[in-house]
Amino acid sequence: MREQQWQALQKVAQEETDRLLRELPPPIRVQLETMPIVFEKVPSSDLVADGLDPDLMGLFVGDDYACEGADPIPPEILLFLGNILDEAEGDMDRYRQEVRTTLLHELGHYLGLDEEGLFDRGLE
């Protein structure tokens, strides 16, 4: 991926992230203001070696909202923009939607939802 394309993907993802965060209820938005949302191209070789799917689009790490502070790893969300673009088949409107859906999925994990709970909400 060329640097110019990577920067464009980051810009669109940041715009969509900012838009989504503004739409959240104030108590959740305030809680998320300190949580990093990190953009990566794809999962690192270390994550893949740990058993994560190389096609993963997002990952929440750390404690969820109810348990925050118990884990030495602070909560953060990773969005893998190259994989999200692949899922969107290069269509930028779909890319925006996939960024939004992936972010909502990972926020759901932060709020304590498991995969079944996210599936029930259409955030698989």
HUBEL-V743575 format. One record per run of one state. SS is the DSSP state (2 for helix, 1 for strand, 0 for the rest). FROM is the first residue (numbers start at 1). TO is the last residue. If there is no record, write none. Layout:
SS FROM TO
SS FROM TO
//
This chain:
0 1 2
2 3 23
0 24 25
2 26 32
0 33 35
1 36 40
0 41 44
2 45 49
0 50 57
1 58 61
0 62 64
2 65 67
0 68 75
1 76 80
2 81 87
0 88 91
2 92 110
0 111 114
2 115 120
0 121 124
//
